[in-house]
Each structure stands twice: as C-alpha cells, then as structure tokens.
Amino acid sequence: MYEWIAKIFTRYVSCFQCGTKMARKSAFSVTLNTAEGPFTMHACEQCAGDVNDVLKAIQEVKNDSPV
C-alpha cells in the first residue's frame, strides 16, 4: 500500500539494464516519450552512455530519411 512512498524516499536506485545499485543523486534519468505517456528509468553512467549513443543513431536515421 505504501510502496509509492518508499519509492520517493529511497536513497538508492537500480540501473534498468545491468541492475547495478547506485545513489539516486548519481544516477542518470532516461525519459522516453511513449504512446502511453512519458516513461522514466534510471541508468548508471556506462549504460546511460550506451542509451545516448543508440538514441543519437535513431535521431540521425530519422533526420536522414525523406518525408
């Protein structure tokens, strides 16, 4: 019942990809706009760099494709 309160006040989060636990302040937040609304996940520094590279590649493909 009080799980949402625990999520707000916890000091540690887990990386969505590798599962590494880290302090909330040092975690990177990745927010994706989906059909259901914005979706936020936490990532460590290494995984955040990987996600950033993938999103840049997707953006380049979208910008290069003719409309």
Secondary structure, DSSP 8 states (H G I E B T S, - for coil): --HHHHHHH-SEEE-TTT--EEEGGG-EEEEEEETTEEEEEEE-HHHHHHHHHHHHHHHHHHHHS--
